[in-house]
């Protein structure tokens, strides 16, 4: 029996070469659909930002990928079924689910000892190296560290694991801006090497825009936007329109319009660049702006609908 | 089938790695047990503390030991032995009671605490299966605590023996009066046998506590204790019988009559009174172990689904 499933898995991984592959992923909590048929594919070596409002299903989607929750539909992470093969999957996947999940009673040395003990791909010297750059004392207990230091410790542990996929669920929630900046800097400089894949959810969208290679918006349990950052940068344009040309700009069917310092700022998809340039100051929008446009439009189209 | 066999993902499972897999499974188990001891230091501190208290009391009692011993030596031989053995028996009993208490409260918190403080999300981010985790937690009351109790009791009793021998010798009394009455080696064997049979007999209790700890969202102690009490009371009121209650009582201490053949005075005096054959052929033992396995299997399933609370 194992042979058949192995070949099947092998064939799947050869065909797709994707890190995460989901088709028709569903998860219901009672009558609430937390995931309402998600299709997604994340290729290896990408840094994907999964962005969505509270309760959109981000954490549920990540939990399904990590084997922390049951689901319906097809889901393969690194060719494995996360639910039935979680402990096998965790040899190649790391995750930081929010800050402050490190056990408070643990000492720093114990954390190092334990992860070194159970994880075959953990490089202790590397973790010690990361810790040496911080002010964390080896003998401290987690409860004695500040929230920022706990995150540094967790990141040091995770980055010392030679994993193929790293999942970060609101990794910088509640941290001050210095730690947040440092967090993504070390992730990019010391960890990411284009053979690894990173999936991150966060509300601080602006801070990770330059980090991402792909972005997905999730709303009400569905993927409503999926695009690479290269594509994002040439498909979307934001124009701060000259007051006298507002009507002409609106005729080009913007996705979204907002007011900024007394000027109308219009967001366009696939619009002609030369024509936009004549209307006002053109720039690439931020992910946050596009997010507001996409999610805002969607919520307007189906007012009051809660699944 | 023309599957490209030369492309083998390194994570692909195969029959050839089942033996190394067994070895690989032992390592997470070892480290999981170690981390339980890091987190719950009461596992060894509590029995050590009670042993310290007992030793301290014994030290004080050494002051008038020579006088007491002279009186004891005037008694009948059987009474002599009982009187001389008593402090050693009390030591063993107290440490065992404390170890059981520690085991009970440990189990109630084992799968509850990690959900309460959300550290389960950290534990689950590592390649340790839920089965390994639950087994490592079950190993604390079933393996670690009995072994620890045994070591602590034997060490304490040995110190007591040496101290009393020294005191007696200094007072021109023969230490042999102690050594002939306290058959140290024999008592040690009986102790080890007793601890093993007790752990096996109590396994379903610990399994039940771990199951409740994996299931209850709050107050695991009440959830563990109240349902059995409720069933007993209900049975008493509805049918005026107490089968469930006596079954619980049997589960608490029923093994003593099976594992040992006490003499008419309720005492153990020789290794011939150990009856492992009788113990192993008691259906209650195997039924209990089956329940323990079922409870642990249910706890593993619950932990797979567990979310922080």
Interface residues (C-beta under 8 A of the other chain):
Chain A: X2 X6 X7 X9 X10 X11 X13 X14 X66 X68 X69 X70 X78 X79 X80 X86 X87 X88 X89 X90 X91 X92 X94 X95 X96 X97 X98 X100 X101 X102 X103 X104 X105 X106 X107 X110 X113 X114 X115 X117 X118 X119 X120 X154
Chain B: X1 X3 X4 X7 X8 X9 X11 X12 X13 X14 X15 X24 X27 X28 X30 X31 X32 X34 X35 X38 X39 X114 X117 X118 X119 X120 X121 X122 X124 X125 X126 X127 X128 X129 X130 X132 X304 X305 X307
